[in-house]
Amino acid sequence: MVEANNTTVTLQVHRFTPRPERAERARGGSPFAKNSSPFGGGSDSAARRRPRGKQWVQEYTIPARPSDTVLDCLLTIKRTIDPTLAFRYSCGHGMCGSDAAAINGTPTLLCTATVRDWAKQPSTAPEVDDEGFRRTGDETANEPDVPAENVENNITEGSLGVIELASLPGFPPQRDLIADIDPMLNQIRKLTPYLQADGVLATTAEGKVDVFEYLQNPEQLAKYETLSNCIACGVCEGACPVYAGGDAFVGPAALIWASRFINDSRDTKAMDRMDAIDTADGVAGCQSVRACSRHCPRGIDVGEEMWQIVAKVRER
């Protein structure tokens, strides 16, 4: 295992710079109108609209070790090469979920992805054939393998491989690797993501406050404890082929938050919560693809939980 400081990694970053915002006005209408379109177009539709701007792929080759995270590499670029590169992070330890992005096409967290796990050696086979068609997996399987000594020579010469980075799929990009996750957060807010108890203060026979009012047994706690670990990072949303960042499907993250309180024995609004998600854009929008279970940074089997909540809603 090579841990020398003379090794490098190449990051291929899909960059995006939005166009400067311009004040829009309705054709033939007042420039002071609240909506620029006579057909509506409120804040929700504006949030779902993919912004226009300049898109390009930029490569950075930097010194790196296999144990470095992709976030470490981006910070090195930001501090020493290109201060204009935009990405988002906070804790840097997989607890806040703010740095979710697509690494080699897979939604995950930058701070938990290591160069060792994600760097790939560039293929020697061309991506298209002589007639201009993209090569498939069956065609490339018949290609001769790259000699092992060539791969070893690449590492010896210092190249750990290439990592491709892009903003989180399913959300409009704001700039470079920063995605606008407001559509997901708005969907979560619509489902009242907080405990709703009956509001009656329990008292003992002596008239004192009953401090054990909401005491739970281990079985009751286990029903929602795993779901309470969700950090709303958007990785499951970016992996879901159904979710498009709008109202067509509420999304797995919002349904996980709803399920967390539906399974809480202290909550008194379980039936109301199930009514809220028993809609065409709620549980009915889930196609059970289970792609949402991949790379959840908190270890939640999102696909299984989705199946459980869909079954509970339909059987109630």
Steps between C-alpha positions, in 0.01 A plus 500: 500500500654826386481782754788710367461874469624499141178345368238706319132479412309671219159651573268562207253757632179582316484873559207736464473877516145642484409795287451829685141530612287746309175658606222325307179667395183361353457568131255788467461524879627709783867476605373510859278194464553230764518218244673544168275245330120510470502124554644516851859410573544549872805438712466120477518493123788747506691271735449202269607686188847400388709815484682592184867572487842388390586131538838339449726227638824607665783268601723544803799277574622535857720312747291253698516181702260207472369572850407861416132579459358667192417798720870523597589514132245772429629707791852469363380627163304782662793616712793456263379489139153637427315711762201530264407132533171481693389213723317472832603334825468555873604235754717298265420176685181369339268639766343806334450379142570840346768377257292246305606476135536247218833314496549299183125537448406367844342731763700493823677729749831659405634480855457122534621402151870415485730516202578132548134402455404735216803566282492296181764442238402639159396234251725442201203397281330782306152599618356489146556263210604583145139580402452745783286278727568479873660173602296274729615285788483182288726650236758626746499165678666345195778755497840380620565581863751766589816324616539506875850637470362806316263575786781455750720732295228766509490484878877494519514809282263668745153479342231366731233543235213729404191608697203663326295748704165666431223664700234284662263352234132587515556857621570823313869594524578833662871514425752224425442221758236689698144380437180676601337257746218739596241289307579203726491708818169654397352153445615398849347813656165427335476179705540672842831336598463541874336313786130572546378379836152545647614801700346374823738524793483177695490520877534251783238424765664764718451763230866520403633489145547143379860498370445151353223615264696423185709212625555234230599138515792374286268365231325834458833682485643262241211568257615854427853527640673403175285741299590785735858476370398653164699819438309614187814491289309421179707195402191278482319764295789529257506122457123470447411488128142609576574809699547805280533773761136612469147412605471195272635283783546610858828306511648234729647749748162656578338158532775388738434802719126430495562135586721602791203667675240249384703234681542712814267378776491850653356663186121528477472601132600173333174468303516861385861450391407191299211687339745773397729258315223278358493700177609464139820692574548325835538126558331429166792669324754250636587237238694277744823532303694505830783704353448731798662242729842541342767692689275638776762664724298418814451133419123519443356237267284762330349258250383263774360786708318630194343158446395487865330841496326429168363174642389671822317776312318253276402268786373761744 
